[in-house]
Amino acid sequence: MNKKLLELLDAINEKKQTIKSLVDAGKLDEAKAEKEKLVEMQNKFDLLKDLDDESLEEIRDKAAAGMADKVADGGDGSEEEPPKDAVHEFANAARKRFRVSDDMSEGSNPDGGYTVPEDIQTRINERRDAKASLIHLVDVESVSTNKGSRTYKKRMQQTGFSKVGEGGKIGKKETPQFERMDYEIQKYAGYFPVTNELFEDSDANITSVLITWIGDESGVTRNSIIREVINKKEKTALSGLDDIKKALNVTLGAAFKSTSRIVTNDDGLQYLDTLKDSEGKYLLQPNPADPMQMRLCAGATIVPVEVLPNTDFPSDVSTAKKRKIPMVIGDLKEGIKFFDRKQLTIISSNIAMAGDLNAFEEDLTLFRAIEREDCRMKDDQAFVNGELTIDDAAVTGTTA
């Protein structure tokens, strides 16, 4: 897009803001007059954009998509249009501040803004999963409604049938009982500034920067939501390996031990990595089938270990000379349910103010991203919210 078009686009966005301010002030007649000017500006933009479509940049984009022959022949428009390039669309949307041109509308969803294309959505998912994440450890369900519920059978101790003599009266037995788990999708959002120089970069650069920011923010958000649900269960104090084995063998028992894992942080890894058996062999070993996967191997107990950075899963160091390390033991897919609305929207402004930032004065664009999800306790007996307390010096390597 050439400089003239970009300047006209900025003018259109500023005109929209002017109209909104007039409407908010109750000056409807003036707003209508300004709207007519907006329509003229938009028509001018559309005409110039049509003429600019065959620019060198567009030709390169089409050539990259295998359409160079069609461009050279001048196509009569009767052939099928080539599939849209999600990266190019996303980058162009960013350059246009994620606005659409239908009158005064800012988007197709209730909040306004730009709904991220599926291809880009997938890249954002990959980005937020690339870092340490709890999301793949829990039960994730995609939903299309803002509220709902799920039905689960209650866990009950069955006692079996009673012996009945000939002609004796058969006793009543308990029937299955059920409980409901309700969910209500919540909105999570944040904004972040971008220098306007970024918009002069290539499509790939713009897309990469935005995906990195959004993906990382989303990943941290989801980790925090899941940790909040985990911490709704009372913490169980652990003092060493024997307590870890008891949690697996007794507390979780046969129902969950086979699918359990230990989820801890860097401090927990340091502790587990120092454990040895009576012959001096380390108990934390790589899985032969997957060397990147660590397992705690202690006698009959063999359990996978999942490690998150301290920044994502922090230890409690509030007690002097003591460090309380999170060590969640169990099957979080049975314990935690995450409802994903799969609706990510972005909107931006180059004239807005947020906090101490003034986008207009500082030549910035402020991006606001919104996603929707909810997380609930599915079965609190499926995991132990463990906390291992050790001397701080044992982890930090300092001396008392």
C-alpha positions as CSV (number, residue, x, y, z in Angstrom):
1,M,0.0,0.0,0.0
2,N,1.5,3.4,-1.0
3,K,2.0,6.3,1.2
4,K,-1.0,8.3,-0.1
5,L,-3.3,5.4,0.7
6,L,-1.9,5.0,4.2
7,E,-2.4,8.8,4.8
8,L,-6.0,8.5,3.5
9,L,-6.6,5.5,5.8
10,D,-5.4,7.4,8.8
11,A,-7.7,10.3,7.9
12,I,-10.6,7.9,7.6
13,N,-9.9,6.5,11.1
14,E,-9.6,10.0,12.5
15,K,-12.9,11.0,10.9
16,K,-14.6,8.0,12.5
17,Q,-13.3,9.1,15.9
18,T,-14.6,12.6,15.2
19,I,-18.1,11.2,14.4
20,K,-18.2,9.1,17.5
21,S,-17.2,12.1,19.6
22,L,-20.0,14.1,18.1
23,V,-22.5,11.4,18.6
24,D,-21.4,11.0,22.3
25,A,-21.9,14.8,22.7
26,G,-25.4,14.6,21.2
27,K,-24.5,16.7,18.1
28,L,-26.3,14.4,15.7
29,D,-26.7,16.8,12.9
30,E,-23.0,17.6,12.8
31,A,-22.3,13.8,13.0
32,K,-24.5,13.2,10.0
33,A,-22.6,15.8,8.0
34,E,-19.3,14.4,9.0
35,K,-20.5,10.9,8.0
36,E,-21.2,12.1,4.5
37,K,-17.6,13.3,4.3
38,L,-16.5,9.9,5.6
39,V,-18.4,8.1,2.9
40,E,-16.7,10.2,0.2
41,M,-13.3,9.6,1.8
42,Q,-14.0,5.8,1.9
43,N,-15.2,5.8,-1.8
44,K,-12.0,7.6,-2.8
45,F,-9.9,5.1,-0.8
46,D,-11.7,2.2,-2.5
47,L,-11.1,3.6,-6.0
48,L,-7.4,4.3,-5.3
49,K,-7.0,0.9,-3.7
50,D,-8.4,-0.8,-6.8
51,L,-5.8,1.0,-8.9
52,D,-3.1,0.1,-6.5
53,D,-3.9,-3.6,-6.4
54,E,-1.6,-4.4,-9.3
55,S,1.4,-2.8,-7.6
56,L,4.8,-4.5,-7.5
57,E,4.1,-5.8,-4.0
58,E,0.8,-7.3,-5.1
59,I,2.4,-9.0,-8.1
60,R,5.1,-10.5,-5.8
61,D,2.4,-11.8,-3.4
62,K,0.5,-13.4,-6.3
63,A,3.7,-14.8,-7.8
64,A,4.5,-16.4,-4.4
65,A,1.1,-18.0,-4.5
66,G,1.7,-19.5,-7.9
67,M,-0.4,-16.9,-9.7
68,A,2.3,-15.2,-11.8
69,D,1.0,-16.5,-15.1
70,K,-2.5,-15.2,-14.5
71,V,-1.1,-11.7,-13.6
72,A,1.0,-11.6,-16.7
73,D,-2.0,-12.6,-18.9
74,G,-4.1,-9.9,-17.3
75,G,-6.9,-12.4,-16.4
76,D,-10.5,-11.5,-17.3
77,G,-11.8,-12.2,-13.9
78,S,-13.8,-15.2,-14.9
79,E,-11.4,-17.7,-13.3
80,E,-11.5,-18.7,-9.6
81,E,-9.8,-16.3,-7.2
82,P,-6.6,-17.7,-5.6
83,P,-6.9,-18.7,-2.0
84,K,-6.3,-15.9,0.4
85,D,-2.9,-15.7,2.2
86,A,-3.7,-15.6,5.9
87,V,-0.3,-14.0,6.8
88,H,-0.8,-11.3,4.2
89,E,-4.4,-10.7,5.3
90,F,-3.3,-10.5,8.9
91,A,-0.4,-8.1,8.1
92,N,-2.7,-5.9,6.0
93,A,-5.3,-5.8,8.8
94,A,-2.5,-4.7,11.2
95,R,-1.5,-1.9,8.9
96,K,-5.1,-0.8,8.7
97,R,-5.3,-0.9,12.5
98,F,-7.6,-3.9,12.3
99,R,-10.5,-1.8,11.0
100,V,-13.1,-2.7,8.4
101,S,-14.6,-0.2,5.9
102,D,-18.3,-0.9,6.3
103,D,-19.6,2.6,7.2
104,M,-18.9,3.2,10.9
105,S,-18.6,-0.4,11.9
106,E,-15.3,-1.5,13.5
107,G,-15.9,-5.3,13.1
108,S,-18.2,-8.1,12.8
109,N,-18.3,-9.3,16.4
110,P,-20.1,-7.5,19.4
111,D,-16.8,-6.1,20.8
112,G,-15.6,-4.8,17.4
113,G,-12.2,-5.4,16.0
114,Y,-10.7,-8.2,13.9
115,T,-11.4,-11.9,14.4
116,V,-8.1,-13.7,13.9
117,P,-8.1,-16.0,10.8
118,E,-7.9,-19.7,11.5
119,D,-4.3,-20.1,10.1
120,I,-3.1,-17.3,12.3
121,Q,-5.1,-18.7,15.2
122,T,-3.3,-22.0,14.8
123,R,0.1,-20.2,14.9
124,I,-0.9,-18.4,18.1
125,N,-1.9,-21.7,19.7
126,E,1.5,-23.2,18.6
127,R,3.3,-20.1,20.0
128,R,1.6,-20.2,23.4
129,D,2.1,-24.0,23.6
130,A,5.8,-23.7,22.6
131,K,6.6,-22.3,26.0
132,A,6.0,-24.2,29.3
133,S,2.3,-24.5,29.5
134,L,-0.3,-26.2,31.8
135,I,-2.9,-26.3,29.1
136,H,-1.9,-29.6,27.6
137,L,-2.1,-31.2,31.0
138,V,-5.7,-30.5,31.7
139,D,-9.0,-31.5,29.9
140,V,-9.7,-28.8,27.3
141,E,-13.1,-28.6,25.6
142,S,-14.0,-26.1,22.9
143,V,-17.4,-24.6,23.4
144,S,-19.6,-22.3,21.3
145,T,-21.8,-20.8,24.0
146,N,-21.0,-18.4,26.8
147,K,-22.7,-20.6,29.5
148,G,-23.4,-24.2,30.0
149,S,-23.1,-27.2,32.2
150,R,-21.8,-30.8,32.2
151,T,-23.2,-33.8,34.2
152,Y,-20.9,-36.2,36.0
153,K,-21.7,-39.3,38.1
154,K,-20.8,-38.8,41.8
155,R,-18.1,-41.1,43.2
156,M,-19.8,-43.4,45.8
157,Q,-18.5,-46.3,47.7
158,Q,-20.5,-49.4,46.6
159,T,-21.0,-52.2,49.1
160,G,-22.2,-55.0,46.9
161,F,-25.3,-57.2,47.3
162,S,-26.4,-58.6,50.6
163,K,-26.9,-62.3,51.2
164,V,-30.7,-63.1,51.2
165,G,-32.1,-66.4,52.4
166,E,-34.9,-68.3,50.8
167,G,-38.1,-66.2,51.0
168,G,-36.1,-63.4,52.6
169,K,-36.7,-59.7,51.9
170,I,-34.3,-58.0,49.4
171,G,-32.8,-54.8,50.7
172,K,-32.8,-51.5,48.9
173,K,-29.5,-50.4,47.3
174,E,-28.3,-46.9,46.4
175,T,-28.7,-45.8,42.8
176,P,-26.2,-43.7,40.9
177,Q,-26.1,-40.0,41.9
178,F,-25.2,-37.2,39.6
179,E,-23.9,-33.6,39.9
180,R,-23.7,-30.7,37.6
181,M,-20.6,-28.6,36.8
182,D,-21.6,-25.2,35.4
183,Y,-19.3,-23.0,33.4
184,E,-19.5,-19.4,32.3
185,I,-17.0,-18.0,29.8
186,Q,-15.0,-15.0,31.1
187,K,-13.3,-12.3,29.0
188,Y,-9.5,-11.8,29.4
189,A,-7.9,-8.9,27.7
190,G,-4.8,-6.7,27.7
191,Y,-3.2,-4.0,25.5
192,F,0.3,-3.4,24.4
193,P,2.0,-0.6,22.4
194,V,3.8,-1.0,19.1
195,T,5.9,1.6,17.3
196,N,4.5,2.7,14.0
197,E,7.8,2.0,12.4
198,L,6.8,-1.7,12.7
199,F,4.1,-1.2,10.0
200,E,6.8,-0.5,7.4
201,D,8.2,-4.0,7.9
202,S,7.4,-7.0,5.7
203,D,4.2,-9.1,6.2
204,A,6.2,-11.8,7.9
205,N,7.8,-9.4,10.4
206,I,4.5,-7.8,11.5
207,T,2.8,-11.2,11.8
208,S,5.7,-12.7,13.7
209,V,5.9,-9.9,16.2
210,L,2.1,-9.8,16.9
211,I,1.9,-13.6,17.1
212,T,4.8,-13.7,19.6
213,W,3.2,-11.0,21.8
214,I,-0.3,-12.4,21.7
215,G,0.8,-16.0,22.1
216,D,3.0,-15.4,25.1
217,E,0.4,-13.2,26.8
218,S,-2.3,-15.9,26.2
219,G,-0.1,-18.7,27.5
220,V,0.7,-16.8,30.7
221,T,-3.0,-16.0,31.2
222,R,-4.0,-19.6,30.8
223,N,-1.3,-20.9,33.2
224,S,-2.5,-18.4,35.8
225,I,-6.2,-19.4,35.4
226,I,-5.3,-23.1,35.8
227,R,-3.1,-22.4,38.8
228,E,-6.0,-20.6,40.5
229,V,-8.2,-23.6,40.1
230,I,-5.5,-26.0,41.4
231,N,-5.0,-23.8,44.4
232,K,-8.7,-24.0,45.3
233,K,-7.7,-27.4,46.7
234,E,-6.0,-27.4,50.1
235,K,-2.3,-27.8,50.0
236,T,-0.8,-31.1,51.2
237,A,2.6,-30.7,52.9
238,L,5.4,-32.9,51.5
239,S,8.7,-33.5,53.3
240,G,10.4,-35.8,50.9
241,L,10.3,-38.8,48.6
242,D,8.3,-41.0,51.0
243,D,5.5,-38.4,51.1
244,I,5.5,-38.2,47.3
245,K,5.2,-42.0,47.1
246,K,2.4,-42.0,49.6
247,A,0.5,-39.4,47.6
248,L,0.7,-41.7,44.6
249,N,0.1,-45.1,46.3
250,V,-2.5,-44.1,48.9
251,T,-4.1,-40.7,48.3
252,L,-4.5,-41.2,44.5
253,G,-4.4,-45.0,44.6
254,A,-5.2,-47.4,41.8
255,A,-7.8,-45.1,40.2
256,F,-5.3,-42.4,39.2
257,K,-1.7,-43.6,39.8
258,S,-1.3,-45.1,36.4
259,T,-2.1,-41.8,34.7
260,S,-0.5,-39.5,37.2
261,R,2.5,-37.2,36.8
262,I,4.4,-34.8,39.0
263,V,4.1,-31.1,37.9
264,T,6.7,-28.9,39.5
265,N,9.0,-26.0,38.8
266,D,12.8,-25.4,38.4
267,D,13.2,-25.7,42.2
268,G,11.4,-29.0,42.3
269,L,13.5,-30.3,39.4
270,Q,16.6,-29.4,41.3
271,Y,15.3,-31.3,44.4
272,L,14.2,-34.4,42.4
273,D,17.4,-34.4,40.4
274,T,19.5,-34.8,43.6
275,L,17.6,-37.9,44.9
276,K,19.6,-41.2,44.8
277,D,18.9,-44.8,45.7
278,S,20.9,-46.9,48.2
279,E,23.5,-47.6,45.5
280,G,24.0,-44.0,44.6
281,K,22.1,-44.0,41.4
282,Y,20.0,-40.9,40.6
283,L,16.2,-41.5,40.7
284,L,15.3,-39.0,38.1
285,Q,15.9,-40.6,34.7
286,P,15.0,-40.0,31.1
287,N,12.3,-42.1,29.5
288,P,14.0,-44.5,27.0
289,A,11.2,-44.1,24.6
290,D,11.4,-40.3,24.8
291,P,14.7,-39.0,26.2
292,M,13.2,-35.5,26.6
293,Q,10.6,-36.8,29.1
294,M,11.9,-37.2,32.7
295,R,10.6,-39.9,35.1
296,L,11.0,-40.4,38.8
297,C,11.9,-44.0,39.2
298,A,11.8,-45.1,42.9
299,G,11.2,-48.8,43.4
300,A,7.7,-49.7,42.1
301,T,7.0,-46.0,41.6
302,I,7.7,-44.7,38.1
303,V,6.0,-41.4,37.3
304,P,6.6,-38.8,34.6
305,V,7.8,-35.3,35.7
306,E,6.6,-32.1,34.1
307,V,8.7,-29.0,34.8
308,L,7.6,-25.4,34.4
309,P,9.9,-22.3,34.9
310,N,9.8,-20.7,38.3
311,T,8.4,-17.6,36.6
312,D,5.3,-19.5,35.5
313,F,5.0,-21.7,38.6
314,P,6.7,-19.9,41.4
315,S,7.8,-21.2,44.8
316,D,6.8,-19.5,48.0
317,V,9.8,-17.9,49.7
318,S,8.0,-15.9,52.2
319,T,9.3,-18.0,55.1
320,A,12.8,-17.1,56.2
321,K,15.4,-19.7,55.0
322,K,12.6,-22.0,53.7
323,R,11.3,-22.5,50.2
324,K,7.9,-24.1,49.6
325,I,8.0,-25.7,46.2
326,P,4.8,-26.5,44.3
327,M,4.5,-30.2,43.4
328,V,1.1,-31.1,42.0
329,I,0.8,-34.9,41.8
330,G,-1.9,-36.7,39.9
331,D,-4.0,-36.7,36.7
332,L,-4.9,-33.1,35.9
333,K,-6.9,-34.2,32.8
334,E,-9.3,-35.8,35.3
335,G,-9.0,-33.1,37.8
336,I,-9.3,-29.8,35.8
337,K,-11.7,-28.8,33.0
338,F,-10.8,-25.9,30.7
339,F,-13.6,-24.4,28.5
340,D,-12.2,-22.6,25.5
341,R,-14.5,-20.3,23.6
342,K,-11.9,-20.1,20.8
343,Q,-12.7,-16.5,20.1
344,L,-9.7,-14.2,19.8
345,T,-10.2,-10.6,18.7
346,I,-7.9,-7.7,18.2
347,I,-8.5,-4.0,17.8
348,S,-6.1,-1.1,17.7
349,S,-5.8,2.6,17.6
350,N,-3.1,5.1,16.8
351,I,-4.8,8.0,18.6
352,A,-6.0,6.3,21.8
353,M,-4.7,6.9,25.3
354,A,-4.1,4.1,27.8
355,G,-2.4,4.6,31.2
356,D,0.6,6.8,30.7
357,L,0.7,6.2,27.0
358,N,-0.6,8.6,24.3
359,A,-0.5,6.9,21.0
360,F,-0.9,10.1,19.0
361,E,1.9,12.0,20.7
362,E,4.3,9.1,20.9
363,D,3.7,7.8,17.3
364,L,2.5,4.4,18.6
365,T,-0.3,2.0,17.9
366,L,-2.0,0.4,20.9
367,F,-3.2,-3.1,20.4
368,R,-6.0,-4.6,22.5
369,A,-6.4,-8.4,22.4
370,I,-9.4,-10.3,23.9
371,E,-9.9,-14.0,24.5
372,R,-12.6,-16.0,26.2
373,E,-12.4,-19.0,28.4
374,D,-13.3,-20.6,31.8
375,C,-11.7,-23.2,34.0
376,R,-13.4,-25.4,36.6
377,M,-12.6,-28.2,39.1
378,K,-13.7,-31.4,37.6
379,D,-12.6,-33.9,40.2
380,D,-10.6,-32.8,43.3
381,Q,-9.7,-36.4,44.1
382,A,-7.7,-36.8,40.9
383,F,-4.7,-34.8,42.1
384,V,-2.8,-33.8,45.2
385,N,-1.9,-30.1,45.5
386,G,1.5,-30.8,47.1
387,E,3.9,-28.4,48.6
388,L,7.5,-29.5,49.3
389,T,9.2,-27.5,52.0
390,I,13.0,-27.5,52.0
391,D,15.9,-25.3,53.2
392,D,16.3,-22.4,50.8
393,A,20.1,-23.0,50.6
394,A,19.5,-26.5,49.2
395,V,18.1,-24.9,46.1
396,T,20.0,-21.7,45.8
397,G,23.4,-23.2,46.6
398,T,24.0,-20.5,49.3
399,T,25.3,-21.2,52.8
400,A,23.5,-20.2,56.0
